[in-house]
Amino acid sequence: MGEWLVYYVHNELNYYLDLADHKEIKDPKKLFDRLKDGCEWEFPFAFE
């Protein structure tokens, strides 16, 4: 099936956060929490 490349656009730049499979996309809250736990320290502006 493949994976999704999850990124955040900030000040016209793309910040690549992680990969997610199709099952994860079906539960956006769970995916957001996983991304926040793993990426917030490096990209805090993506989770404001």
N, C-alpha and C positions, 0 to 999 in steps of 0.2 A: 504493500500500500504506500509506503513512503513516509516521510516525515515533513513537518513544517519547520521552517526557519523562523524563529520568533525574534522580532527586532522592534526597536522603539525609535521613532524619529524625534530628534530634539535639535533645535536651531539648524534645521536643514541637513543634519547629519544622521546617518543610520547607526544605531548601536545594537549590535547583534547580541542577544541575551542567551539564547539556548536553542535546542531542537526539541520538538514535541511531536509525538506520534498522533495519529488521528483519534485514538481513544481519549487522549488528554484534552483535545479541543472540545469534546462533548461536555466537559465539566470546567467551564471557564474560571470559576472561583478556586478550584483545586490547582489549576494551572497557574493562576495568578499568585497564589500562596507559595507554590514551589519556586516560581521565578523570583518572587520577592525574597524568599529565604536565601536563595543562591546568588542573587545579583544586586540586592539593594546596597550592600556595602560599597560596590564599585560604581553603580549608576543610581544614586539616591533620587535624582531628578525624575527618573522613570516611574517612581512609585509615590509621588507626592499627591 
